[in-house]
Amino acid sequence: MEEKVIDPTPPATPKPEVIQPVPPPPSMEAEGGGINLKKFWFLPLLLVLVVVIVGGMLWAMESGLILPKPSPSPTPTAVEDESTAALEEQGTSDEIWEIEADLNATDLSDLDKEVQDIEKELAAP
């Protein structure tokens, strides 16, 4: 009889293959529309800060804590004299003889006196 030789080591069992699932490709929706929002973490903080500052200024102005700067008072108007009143009375016609009459009625004899007064004021230290 033939003798069978028995191998003392157990037969090798095949190892099952481990199949890793393939991750889906990244989509634009998963990434926030292509914009990395982590870079802009300070924008909501900045917006809240601006709203608080503007609201505080409006509240302070309403309550009277901050007074607006007073507007400058209007300059007094010049005293009207006879020659100024006469210059303001002009004809409305465009006829040459009426325009000449207005020019002849205009008295410019005091014009030199005004210029001399202005020169004195400019020359004064």
C-alpha positions, 0 to 999 in steps of 0.5 A: 500500500502506498503510504500517503504523506500528510502535510502538517500545515493546513492549506492556505486559504485565499484572502478576500480582496478588499475593494475600496469604494471610489469617492465621487468627484468633487462638485461645485455645490459641495465646495460652496459654488467654487468660493472658499467661504472660510477666507471671508470669515470676517465679513459678517463681523465687519457688517455687524460692526458697521451697523452698530457704529451707524446706529450708535451715531444716529441714536447719539444725534437723536438724543442730542449727545452729538450736535451738528455743526452750526451753519455760518450766518448769512452775510449782511446785504449791502446798503442800497444807495441811489446809484444802485437803485438807478442801475437796477431800473432798466428797460426791457426793450431791445430797441437801440434808442431805448438801450442808448437812453438807459446807458445815458441815464447811467451815472458812472462818475463815482466809479473812480472813487470806488476803485480808489477805496478798493486799492486802499483796502488791498494796500493796507497790511 
